Every structure is written in C-alpha cells, then in structure tokens.
Amino acid sequence: MKILIVDDSDVVRTVVRQALTLGGYAEVSEAVDGQDALDLVKTAPQAFGLFVLDVNMPRMDGITLIGELRTLGVKAPIIMLTTETEKSKMVQAKTLGATGWIIKPFNAEKFLEVVRMFVK
C-alpha cells in the first residue's frame, strides 16, 4: 500500500517517512505542498491507500487538498499532521473528509497506532 506524505517541511517529511518505514510501510511518496500532491494524485487517483497532510502549506493548504482529493473520488483515509489546533479548522477538515488529526510534534509510536487504525 502506498502512502503520500504532504508537508512543506523537509524535516517533517523525513521524520514521518522514517516512522512509517520502521512501522513496516515501505511504499512512501512525498509532496511539498497541496498543489504538488494534487498533480501527483490526478495521474492515478486510487494509487494511494493513505494520506498524511499538513494544514498550512504554500500554493494549496491541506484543507483545500482534502476537498480536491474527495472531489477526485479518493476514498483513502486522510490523517492531518499539523501544528494547527484551531477547532474550526479541525471541524472543516473533518467535514471535507479528514479521518484523523494529530498535533506536531508527534510521538512516532502513537502516530503508527493511528496509521494502523486506518490501514489494515
């Protein structure tokens, strides 16, 4: 199963990739912002089994990306991994189709527990 990490921070993408790799998830791709991710997903909307998105990114934020993914028919779970704690953003993300919300900085084992909840 392929996982797409979408975050404008190289460090965060690296840490998330390492956590996923340690958890046994080898097929991990990365995008630097929402537009980069959308361009990648448009070529094969069902290619990814899980998305890990930041909220605040240049060009296209994570909340907008959720709506775009769902419009494309993507059914995969979407976990938001962000420093954003604003309740209205959490509600908006959930309404658009986010399945989980994790606050940065995160504990790798707890992150993997959430991933395992959504991925069999």
CORNORGI-V753259 format. One line per field, one symbol per residue. ss: DSSP state (H for helix, E for strand, - for the rest). phi: phi as a letter, one per 20 degrees, with the letter a starting at -180 (. if undefined). psi: psi as a letter, one per 30 degrees, with the letter a starting at -180 (. if undefined). A space follows every 10 residues. Layout:
ss: ???
phi: ???
psi: ???
This chain:
ss: -EEEEE---H HHHHHHHHHH HH-----EEE E--HHHHHHH HH-----EEE EEE------- -HHHHHHHHH H-----EEEE EE----HHHH HHHHHH---E EEE----HHH HHHHHHHH--
phi: .ecdecbeeg ffgfffgfff ffeneeecdc ceaffgffgf fgfbgdfdea ccdeeebfmb fffffgffff ffnfdgfcde cbefdfgfff ffffffpfdb bceefcegff gfffgffece
psi: kkkkkjkfje eeeeeeeeee effgjfiklk kfleeeeeee effifgfkfk kjklejllek leeeeeeeee efgkflkjkk jlfkgkeeee eeeeefgkfl jkkkllkeee eeeeefefk.
